[in-house]
Amino acid sequence: MMRLMELIAAFLCIVNSVYASDSKSWKLLHSLDNGKSFTARATVDLGLNDEGEVEIKIENNADCLSLDALEDLKGLYQVKLIDDESKTTVISSVPACEVKRSNFRDDILITLDAKAFPLSLSYTPLVSPLAPICAELPSLTEVPSFTSKIGFEVATPAMTIPTILPPTKPQAGLKFFPRSMGTQKVPGVDKEGEDGSKPQSLLMRYWYVILPLFIVGMMGSQEEQPAEQTAAAGGAAVGAAAAATAGGGGTRRGKRG
């Protein structure tokens, strides 16, 4: 709900900006030599239509392409949008082969801020699934023309994350080490470097050390008792076996006599 309200507010800011300046116009340039030079390709206009709605249009130049330039079109195809008012330039690039495969049909999306200044530019060639691969593209026999679809969206800034954590106190038995942080106070530490709590006993202060030692001691005593009982039972069994052996030997000697 909050994001919807932010989008509506940003859209209203753009409408007010368009109303104030009647319309906005940008120059769209493109590079056919892998970014070495840019030439004019189209004019982009943002304004209000007859129904009072914000509308964006693009008008491509008829002479923005030539056969010689398209034969040497390799690497990246780049488009650049220039805003003369804010001196802002946004650029986007795609593989040059995709532009040929799309038969020079493209989709352009401009991201605007609250004052209708461009922030980013997205350029997408509309390639058909049946289009041949780059190696199988036929040679051009006539100069093509661009068929463009253009739109815009409003950028909404994200929530600001605070750089200072809220004041908190340490756990029982722990203290924050006081350190100088300029005019900022360390959370949980007062001017004297104390946490402001009352004096605690040794058990409450070092419970995290005493508790593991107590558990280990209890486990060790439980393991020693079964071991002692086993040793005592084993000794008694050995003694009984020895006595039985001695008694049996005397009886046998009596019978032989």
C-alpha positions in Angstrom: 0.0 0.0 0.0 2.8 2.4 0.9 4.6 1.6 -2.4 1.4 2.3 -4.3 1.1 5.7 -2.6 4.7 6.5 -3.4 4.2 5.6 -7.1 1.1 7.8 -7.3 3.0 10.7 -5.6 5.9 10.3 -8.1 3.5 10.2 -11.0 1.8 13.3 -9.8 5.2 15.0 -9.6 5.9 14.1 -13.2 2.5 15.4 -14.3 3.1 18.7 -12.5 6.6 18.9 -14.1 5.1 18.3 -17.6 2.3 20.9 -16.9 4.9 23.4 -15.8 7.1 23.0 -18.9 4.2 22.0 -21.3 6.3 19.1 -22.6 9.8 17.5 -22.4 11.9 16.5 -25.4 15.1 14.4 -25.6 17.5 13.4 -28.3 18.2 9.8 -29.0 21.5 9.0 -30.6 22.9 5.6 -31.7 26.3 4.2 -32.7 26.8 1.9 -35.6 30.6 1.6 -35.1 30.8 0.0 -31.6 30.6 3.2 -29.7 33.3 5.2 -31.6 30.8 7.9 -32.8 27.1 8.7 -32.3 24.6 10.1 -34.8 21.1 11.3 -34.4 18.5 8.6 -34.6 15.2 9.9 -33.1 13.4 12.5 -31.0 11.5 11.5 -27.8 8.7 13.7 -26.5 6.9 13.5 -23.2 3.7 15.5 -22.8 0.0 15.4 -22.3 -2.4 14.1 -24.8 -5.9 15.4 -25.6 -7.4 13.5 -22.6 -4.9 15.1 -20.2 -2.8 11.9 -19.7 0.9 11.8 -19.7 2.1 10.2 -23.0 5.6 9.5 -24.5 6.3 9.3 -28.2 9.3 8.6 -30.4 9.9 9.7 -34.0 12.8 8.0 -35.8 14.7 9.8 -38.4 14.3 8.5 -41.9 18.0 8.8 -42.7 19.4 7.3 -39.5 20.6 4.1 -41.3 22.6 3.4 -44.4 23.7 0.2 -46.2 27.4 0.9 -45.8 27.1 1.4 -42.1 24.9 -1.7 -41.6 27.4 -3.9 -43.5 30.1 -2.9 -41.0 27.7 -3.2 -38.0 29.6 -5.6 -35.6 30.2 -5.8 -31.9 27.7 -3.7 -29.9 24.9 -1.5 -31.0 24.5 1.4 -28.6 21.8 4.0 -28.0 22.1 7.1 -25.9 19.5 9.5 -24.6 20.5 13.1 -23.8 18.6 15.5 -21.6 19.8 19.1 -22.4 18.1 20.6 -19.4 19.7 18.5 -16.7 22.8 17.6 -18.8 22.0 13.9 -18.1 23.1 11.1 -20.5 21.9 7.5 -20.2 23.1 4.7 -22.5 22.3 1.1 -23.3 23.9 -1.4 -25.6 23.0 -4.8 -27.1 24.8 -7.1 -29.6 24.6 -5.7 -33.1 23.5 -9.0 -34.5 20.4 -9.0 -32.4 19.3 -5.7 -34.0 19.6 -7.3 -37.4 17.7 -10.4 -36.3 14.9 -8.3 -34.9 14.5 -6.7 -38.3 15.1 -3.4 -36.6 12.1 -3.7 -34.3 12.8 -2.6 -30.7 11.4 -1.8 -27.3 12.7 1.2 -25.4 12.0 1.9 -21.7 13.0 5.1 -19.9 13.2 5.4 -16.1 12.4 8.9 -14.9 12.8 10.5 -11.5 10.2 12.7 -9.7 11.2 15.7 -11.9 10.9 13.8 -15.2 14.7 13.6 -15.7 16.0 10.3 -17.2 17.7 7.9 -14.8 18.3 4.9 -17.0 17.6 3.5 -20.5 16.6 0.0 -21.4 16.8 -1.2 -25.0 15.5 -4.6 -26.1 15.4 -5.8 -29.8 12.2 -7.7 -30.5 13.7 -10.9 -32.0 11.2 -13.4 -33.4 11.7 -17.1 -32.4 11.8 -17.9 -36.1 14.5 -15.5 -36.9 17.7 -17.1 -38.4 21.0 -17.1 -36.4 23.6 -14.4 -37.0 25.6 -16.5 -39.4 22.6 -17.1 -41.7 21.3 -13.6 -41.9 20.9 -12.5 -45.6 22.6 -9.4 -46.9 20.5 -6.2 -47.0 19.4 -4.9 -50.4 17.6 -1.8 -49.2 17.9 0.6 -46.3 15.6 -0.6 -43.5 13.8 1.6 -41.0 13.3 1.3 -37.2 9.9 0.3 -35.8 10.0 1.3 -32.2 7.9 0.9 -29.1 8.6 3.2 -26.2 7.4 3.6 -22.6 8.5 5.1 -19.3 8.3 4.2 -15.6 8.8 6.2 -12.4 11.7 5.3 -10.1 10.7 5.1 -6.4 13.6 5.4 -3.9 13.9 2.7 -1.4 13.4 3.1 2.4 16.3 4.9 4.1 18.3 2.6 6.4 19.4 4.3 9.6 23.2 4.4 10.1 23.0 4.5 13.9 21.6 1.5 15.9 19.1 2.3 18.6 20.4 2.4 22.2 20.6 -1.1 23.7 22.0 -2.6 26.9 24.3 -5.7 26.9 23.3 -9.0 28.3 23.7 -9.9 31.9 27.4 -10.5 32.7 28.6 -8.6 29.6 29.8 -5.0 29.2 30.5 -2.9 26.2 34.0 -1.6 26.1 33.8 2.2 26.2 35.5 3.9 23.3 35.5 7.4 21.9 33.1 8.0 19.1 33.2 11.7 18.9 29.9 13.3 20.0 28.0 9.9 19.6 27.4 7.9 22.7 28.1 4.2 22.7 24.8 2.3 23.1 24.5 1.0 26.7 27.5 2.8 28.1 27.3 6.0 30.1 29.9 8.8 30.5 31.9 6.8 33.2 32.0 3.7 30.9 29.4 1.8 33.0 26.1 0.3 31.9 24.3 1.9 34.9 23.2 -1.5 36.4 23.6 -2.4 40.1 26.5 -4.5 41.3 25.9 -8.2 40.6 27.2 -11.4 42.3 30.0 -13.5 40.9 27.5 -16.2 39.8 25.3 -13.7 38.0 28.3 -12.0 36.4 30.1 -15.1 35.1 27.2 -17.5 34.6 28.2 -18.2 31.0 31.5 -19.7 32.3 30.2 -21.5 35.4 27.3 -23.2 33.7 29.3 -25.2 31.1 31.8 -26.3 33.7 29.0 -27.5 35.9 27.4 -29.5 33.0 30.7 -31.1 32.1 31.4 -32.1 35.7 27.9 -33.7 36.1 28.4 -35.7 32.9 31.9 -36.9 34.0 30.6 -38.2 37.4 27.8 -40.2 35.8 30.3 -41.9 33.5 32.7 -42.9 36.4 30.1 -44.6 38.5 29.1 -47.3 35.9 32.8 -47.9 35.2 33.5 -48.6 39.0 30.5 -50.9 39.3 31.6 -52.9 36.2 35.1 -53.3 37.6 33.8 -54.5 41.0 31.5 -57.0 39.3 34.3 -58.3 37.1 36.6 -58.8 40.2 33.9 -60.8 42.0 33.3 -63.0 39.0 37.0 -63.8 38.7 37.3 -64.6 42.4 34.3 -67.0 42.2 35.7 -68.7 39.2 39.0 -69.2 40.9 37.4 -70.7 44.0 35.3 -73.1 42.0 38.4 -74.3 40.1 40.3 -74.9 43.3 37.5 -76.9 44.9 36.9 -79.1 41.9 40.6 -80.1 41.8 40.7 -81.4 45.4 37.7 -83.7 44.8 39.3 -85.3 41.8 42.4 -86.2 43.8 40.3 -87.8 46.5 38.6 -90.2 44.1 41.9 -91.4 42.7 43.2 -92.3 46.2 
